Amino acid sequence: MNEKLKTEADVVVLGGGIFGLASAYFLCRFGKKVILIEKKDVGSGASGSNEAWVWLSSRKQAVLPFARLSQQFYANFEETFGMDVEYNNCGGYIVAESEEEMKLFKPWVQGRWNEGMIEMQLLDAADFHARLPQVSKHVVGATWNPLDGCVNSILVCVALKDAIKAQGGEVWTQTDVTAINLKGSRVHEVECSRGTIRTDVVVNATGSWAAQIGKLVNVDIPILPNRMTVLVSEPIAPFMDTVMMSATYVFEELAKAKKLEAIEAGEVEELEAGYVYTQLRKGNLLLGSTEDFVGYDNLVNFECPVAIAKCINDLTPPLRNKKVNIIRSFANFFPYTKDDLPVMGAVPGVEGFVMASGLNGGGMALGLGCGFTIAQQVAFRDSMIPIEPFSITRKSLY
Ligand SMILES: Cc1cc2nc3c(=O)[nH]c(=O)nc-3n(C[C@H](O)[C@H](O)[C@H](O)COP(=O)(O)OP(=O)(O)OC[C@H]3O[C@@H](n4cnc5c(N)ncnc54)[C@H](O)[C@@H]3O)c2cc1C
């Protein structure tokens, strides 16, 4: 017999990425009966396939409280969530490859200091090369931030899933949401492939797919899938115990809203490449990356690995000389918003429908803190970190 389930929950969380998992976990901790629904498997979106940086350096001031809170959770992760997720607070560099970039760095770092990122340092070429002789001598300087680090992002998702279950929550994977039924203007039921859940609250943590869920309640959600491609190497001996990226990447990131307009107008190429380096505990390198807006096409186009390989060879010649093998590549989507800020909290007109998406390129750094905050909002209608700046009604989102 294939009878459909009828059940109820205080909160239904949609999406098994870091945002949904963290929200669900803390909601359980706050005494709520939670069901998390994931279309595929936990970590099958961006949260399980990324560059693994816990990266504070270029996060905007508005989200730094989430980043600092997340960092505290990572520092005590095993104690809290019951699993070692290979968190490495190794510090990170952003490197300038030309005097022009170095000139841009100076006011940028000054700005970061003014925003409270006082840990960041600006290094000249001599200081940088003394620390990282593996890097090409054409680098003219770098920022260094001891707060940056990395983590095994797949383990983070698995740990959170197990922790939700240990707290009495349910995680339904391979489950499709088909409808969100309202009673008047209030959330009343979630229909999915397994059955119907009576609930007053739905948390939309579907990341790059958030707009599709929005359609079920007639809400436009301005979040786009931004594809990123990354290469994975064979395991090698420790190469550089740090995370590192090129400045191009940061300055392009800052200019992304403009760039998207130019892409739409057909004025510039979609693909952009920048150097991103991480080494996981088992020795594999995660090397990136390219970014483009191609809808939901997650194929790895040949031009992406080629562009990444060029960046890697230019900046870290010993990797080229050692002939390190690339064993696979992957592409996934991060949830892009025009102002690079998440979308969090209530949605006017649909009572009980709560947004928890739009972590952009920083979800591994922000997701635990953002999930904690959404859980506080749902459970207590208030939170330690205010969420008004992240409302779906803010002007900068459109
Ligand atoms: C290649 C790449 C590299 C990155 N590198 C970094 C990095 O180094 N550091 C960093 O901090 N961030 C990085 N990011 C960004 C980071 O991965 C994201 O910001 C973060 O994972 C987003 O988390 P999320 O939970 O919001 O979304 P996701 O992890 O995408 O989760 C959304 C989930 O919703 C599910 N879903 C979709 N539709 C439905 C539905 N109808 N019903 C139920 N479930 C549904 C999806 O299957 C998915 O599992 C990177 C992203 C990419 C793609």
The ligand as an SDF file (V2000), in Angstrom:
LIG
                    3D

 53 58  0  0  0  0  0  0  0  0999 V2000
   31.7180   26.1820   -6.3280 C   0  0  0  0  0  0  0  0  0  0  0  0
   31.3790   27.0040   -5.1280 C   0  0  0  0  0  0  0  0  0  0  0  0
   32.3940   27.4150   -4.2760 C   0  0  0  0  0  0  0  0  0  0  0  0
   32.0760   28.1270   -3.1240 C   0  0  0  0  0  0  0  0  0  0  0  0
   33.0590   28.3930   -2.2390 N   0  0  0  0  0  0  0  0  0  0  0  0
   32.7390   28.9120   -1.0310 C   0  0  0  0  0  0  0  0  0  0  0  0
   33.7200   29.0570   -0.0320 C   0  0  0  0  0  0  0  0  0  0  0  0
   34.8720   28.7030   -0.2130 O   0  0  0  0  0  0  0  0  0  0  0  0
   33.3460   29.5970    1.1540 N   0  0  0  0  0  0  0  0  0  0  0  0
   32.0640   30.0010    1.3990 C   0  0  0  0  0  0  0  0  0  0  0  0
   31.7890   30.5000    2.4850 O   0  0  0  0  0  0  0  0  0  0  0  0
   31.1040   29.8530    0.4670 N   0  0  0  0  0  0  0  0  0  0  0  0
   31.4120   29.3120   -0.7290 C   0  0  0  0  0  0  0  0  0  0  0  0
   30.4520   29.1510   -1.6690 N   0  0  0  0  0  0  0  0  0  0  0  0
   29.0950   29.5980   -1.3680 C   0  0  0  0  0  0  0  0  0  0  0  0
   28.3920   28.6430   -0.4140 C   0  0  0  0  0  0  0  0  0  0  0  0
   28.6310   27.3210   -0.8280 O   0  0  0  0  0  0  0  0  0  0  0  0
   26.9000   28.9740   -0.4120 C   0  0  0  0  0  0  0  0  0  0  0  0
   26.7370   30.3170   -0.0220 O   0  0  0  0  0  0  0  0  0  0  0  0
   26.1240   28.1220    0.5850 C   0  0  0  0  0  0  0  0  0  0  0  0
   26.4630   26.7730    0.4800 O   0  0  0  0  0  0  0  0  0  0  0  0
   24.6310   28.2900    0.3540 C   0  0  0  0  0  0  0  0  0  0  0  0
   23.9790   27.4890    1.2880 O   0  0  0  0  0  0  0  0  0  0  0  0
   22.4210   27.3060    1.2300 P   0  0  0  0  0  0  0  0  0  0  0  0
   22.0680   26.3680    2.3080 O   0  0  0  0  0  0  0  0  0  0  0  0
   21.7550   28.6300    1.2280 O   0  0  0  0  0  0  0  0  0  0  0  0
   22.1380   26.6960   -0.2180 O   0  0  0  0  0  0  0  0  0  0  0  0
   22.4470   25.2340   -0.7880 P   0  0  0  0  0  0  0  0  0  0  0  0
   23.5850   24.6000   -0.1240 O   0  0  0  0  0  0  0  0  0  0  0  0
   22.4810   25.3540   -2.2610 O   0  0  0  0  0  0  0  0  0  0  0  0
   21.1700   24.4120   -0.3280 O   0  0  0  0  0  0  0  0  0  0  0  0
   19.9090   24.5750   -0.9050 C   0  0  0  0  0  0  0  0  0  0  0  0
   19.2680   23.2000   -0.9080 C   0  0  0  0  0  0  0  0  0  0  0  0
   17.9060   23.3290   -1.2690 O   0  0  0  0  0  0  0  0  0  0  0  0
   17.5490   22.1680   -1.9820 C   0  0  0  0  0  0  0  0  0  0  0  0
   16.3230   22.4260   -2.7240 N   0  0  0  0  0  0  0  0  0  0  0  0
   16.1760   23.0990   -3.8830 C   0  0  0  0  0  0  0  0  0  0  0  0
   14.8860   23.1150   -4.2400 N   0  0  0  0  0  0  0  0  0  0  0  0
   14.2120   22.4440   -3.2820 C   0  0  0  0  0  0  0  0  0  0  0  0
   12.8450   22.1100   -3.0910 C   0  0  0  0  0  0  0  0  0  0  0  0
   11.9140   22.4660   -3.9760 N   0  0  0  0  0  0  0  0  0  0  0  0
   12.4880   21.4070   -1.9890 N   0  0  0  0  0  0  0  0  0  0  0  0
   13.4350   21.0170   -1.0840 C   0  0  0  0  0  0  0  0  0  0  0  0
   14.7440   21.2910   -1.2330 N   0  0  0  0  0  0  0  0  0  0  0  0
   15.1260   22.0040   -2.3100 C   0  0  0  0  0  0  0  0  0  0  0  0
   18.7450   21.9000   -2.8700 C   0  0  0  0  0  0  0  0  0  0  0  0
   18.7690   20.5620   -3.3270 O   0  0  0  0  0  0  0  0  0  0  0  0
   19.8870   22.2450   -1.9240 C   0  0  0  0  0  0  0  0  0  0  0  0
   20.3790   21.0980   -1.2520 O   0  0  0  0  0  0  0  0  0  0  0  0
   30.7270   28.4780   -2.8440 C   0  0  0  0  0  0  0  0  0  0  0  0
   29.7210   28.0950   -3.7260 C   0  0  0  0  0  0  0  0  0  0  0  0
   30.0260   27.3590   -4.8530 C   0  0  0  0  0  0  0  0  0  0  0  0
   28.9200   26.9240   -5.7710 C   0  0  0  0  0  0  0  0  0  0  0  0
  1  2  1  0
  2  3  1  0
  2 52  2  0
  3  4  2  0
  4  5  1  0
  4 50  1  0
  5  6  2  0
  6  7  1  0
  6 13  1  0
  7  8  2  0
  7  9  1  0
  9 10  1  0
 10 11  2  0
 10 12  1  0
 12 13  2  0
 13 14  1  0
 14 15  1  0
 14 50  1  0
 15 16  1  0
 16 17  1  0
 16 18  1  0
 18 19  1  0
 18 20  1  0
 20 21  1  0
 20 22  1  0
 22 23  1  0
 23 24  1  0
 24 25  2  0
 24 26  1  0
 24 27  1  0
 27 28  1  0
 28 29  2  0
 28 30  1  0
 28 31  1  0
 31 32  1  0
 32 33  1  0
 33 34  1  0
 33 48  1  0
 34 35  1  0
 35 36  1  0
 35 46  1  0
 36 37  1  0
 36 45  1  0
 37 38  2  0
 38 39  1  0
 39 40  1  0
 39 45  2  0
 40 41  1  0
 40 42  2  0
 42 43  1  0
 43 44  2  0
 44 45  1  0
 46 47  1  0
 46 48  1  0
 48 49  1  0
 50 51  2  0
 51 52  1  0
 52 53  1  0
M  END
$$$$
